[in-house]
Amino acid sequence: MKTIKTFVAVIALSFVSFTTFAQSITASASTLDGAEAKIAAQAKQEGAVYKITSARFDNGAMISAELSK
């Protein structure tokens, strides 16, 4: 029983630790490729990876992404 409680605590703390480093960012440009390039540059500067969460193209492109280390 003690092992199960320890396992659950480790899983819960690792999830909290992972979400602490997540950061949402946005970028805009005239094309989707340009906006993604800005996201990639910000991620590289911070030593993080990115996951695009939304993209929109009307009169210009706008991308939202989440950075995580």
C-alpha beads as a LAMMPS data file, in Angstrom:
LAMMPS data file: protein, C-alpha beads

69 atoms
68 bonds

1 atom types
1 bond types

-500.0 500.0 xlo xhi
-500.0 500.0 ylo yhi
-500.0 500.0 zlo zhi

Masses

1 110.0

Atoms # bond

1 1 1 0.000 0.000 0.000
2 1 1 2.859 2.362 0.823
3 1 1 4.411 1.652 -2.581
4 1 1 1.185 2.598 -4.366
5 1 1 0.918 5.876 -2.448
6 1 1 4.541 6.705 -3.255
7 1 1 3.989 5.898 -6.927
8 1 1 0.889 8.099 -7.104
9 1 1 2.735 10.953 -5.383
10 1 1 5.662 10.714 -7.814
11 1 1 3.330 10.762 -10.810
12 1 1 1.412 13.767 -9.448
13 1 1 4.584 15.730 -8.685
14 1 1 6.114 14.993 -12.072
15 1 1 2.969 16.294 -13.773
16 1 1 3.066 19.493 -11.721
17 1 1 6.745 19.893 -12.510
18 1 1 6.138 19.455 -16.245
19 1 1 3.306 21.978 -16.418
20 1 1 5.348 24.552 -14.531
21 1 1 7.661 24.977 -17.525
22 1 1 4.904 25.354 -20.143
23 1 1 4.543 28.828 -21.606
24 1 1 2.065 30.082 -24.200
25 1 1 3.299 32.401 -26.931
26 1 1 1.879 33.929 -30.103
27 1 1 3.431 35.258 -33.279
28 1 1 2.066 36.977 -36.347
29 1 1 3.408 37.505 -39.866
30 1 1 2.161 37.823 -43.413
31 1 1 2.402 34.016 -43.959
32 1 1 1.956 30.946 -41.773
33 1 1 5.553 29.927 -42.503
34 1 1 6.781 33.309 -41.294
35 1 1 4.773 33.107 -38.079
36 1 1 6.024 29.571 -37.408
37 1 1 9.590 30.715 -38.000
38 1 1 9.124 33.344 -35.279
39 1 1 7.759 30.686 -32.887
40 1 1 10.701 28.391 -33.692
41 1 1 13.182 31.213 -33.075
42 1 1 11.644 32.006 -29.678
43 1 1 11.708 28.331 -28.723
44 1 1 15.350 27.980 -29.770
45 1 1 16.308 31.119 -27.824
46 1 1 14.747 29.696 -24.655
47 1 1 16.066 26.165 -25.210
48 1 1 12.568 24.748 -25.469
49 1 1 10.432 22.784 -27.883
50 1 1 7.129 24.060 -29.195
51 1 1 3.729 22.641 -30.008
52 1 1 1.389 24.707 -32.172
53 1 1 -2.000 24.957 -30.484
54 1 1 -3.801 27.126 -33.052
55 1 1 -3.210 28.870 -36.347
56 1 1 -5.297 31.430 -38.198
57 1 1 -4.968 33.152 -41.535
58 1 1 -7.186 36.137 -42.385
59 1 1 -5.401 39.271 -43.588
60 1 1 -2.265 37.910 -41.956
61 1 1 -1.162 34.785 -40.155
62 1 1 -1.290 34.285 -36.391
63 1 1 -0.025 31.219 -34.560
64 1 1 -0.346 30.295 -30.888
65 1 1 2.045 27.746 -29.453
66 1 1 3.078 26.237 -26.148
67 1 1 6.735 26.087 -25.190
68 1 1 8.004 23.371 -22.894
69 1 1 11.478 22.437 -21.735

Bonds

1 1 1 2
2 1 2 3
3 1 3 4
4 1 4 5
5 1 5 6
6 1 6 7
7 1 7 8
8 1 8 9
9 1 9 10
10 1 10 11
11 1 11 12
12 1 12 13
13 1 13 14
14 1 14 15
15 1 15 16
16 1 16 17
17 1 17 18
18 1 18 19
19 1 19 20
20 1 20 21
21 1 21 22
22 1 22 23
23 1 23 24
24 1 24 25
25 1 25 26
26 1 26 27
27 1 27 28
28 1 28 29
29 1 29 30
30 1 30 31
31 1 31 32
32 1 32 33
33 1 33 34
34 1 34 35
35 1 35 36
36 1 36 37
37 1 37 38
38 1 38 39
39 1 39 40
40 1 40 41
41 1 41 42
42 1 42 43
43 1 43 44
44 1 44 45
45 1 45 46
46 1 46 47
47 1 47 48
48 1 48 49
49 1 49 50
50 1 50 51
51 1 51 52
52 1 52 53
53 1 53 54
54 1 54 55
55 1 55 56
56 1 56 57
57 1 57 58
58 1 58 59
59 1 59 60
60 1 60 61
61 1 61 62
62 1 62 63
63 1 63 64
64 1 64 65
65 1 65 66
66 1 66 67
67 1 67 68
68 1 68 69
